[in-house]
């Protein structure tokens, strides 16, 4: 996709996002150490300030 070619990651199929505040958190999507794959599952989490 155009976004991936521009090094912009895409994170889909997230749940429970309504539990996050509107601001005051940092989002992380940590991939497994696999090179050369166009898509891969990540461990997504947020740290609330």
C-alpha positions in Angstrom: 0.0 0.0 0.0 1.0 3.6 -0.3 1.2 4.0 3.5 3.6 1.1 3.9 5.8 2.3 1.1 6.1 5.6 2.9 7.1 3.7 6.1 3.8 4.6 7.8 2.6 1.6 9.8 -1.1 0.5 9.7 -2.7 -1.0 12.9 -6.0 -2.6 12.4 -8.6 -4.6 14.3 -8.0 -3.0 17.7 -10.5 -3.4 20.5 -11.3 -1.7 23.8 -10.1 1.7 22.5 -13.0 3.4 24.2 -11.3 2.6 27.5 -8.5 5.0 26.6 -8.7 8.7 27.6 -8.9 11.2 24.7 -5.4 12.4 25.5 -2.6 11.6 27.9 -1.4 8.2 26.7 1.4 6.8 24.5 0.5 4.0 22.0 2.9 1.2 21.1 2.6 -1.5 18.5 5.6 -3.8 19.0 6.2 -6.3 16.2 8.0 -9.6 16.5 11.6 -9.6 15.2 10.7 -10.8 11.7 12.2 -9.1 8.6 10.8 -9.0 5.1 7.1 -9.4 5.9 4.5 -6.9 4.7 2.2 -7.5 7.6 2.6 -9.2 10.9 0.8 -9.4 14.2 2.0 -7.0 16.9 1.6 -6.6 20.6 -0.3 -3.4 20.9 -0.7 -1.5 24.2 -1.0 2.0 25.6 0.6 3.5 28.7 -1.6 6.1 30.4 0.3 9.2 31.7 
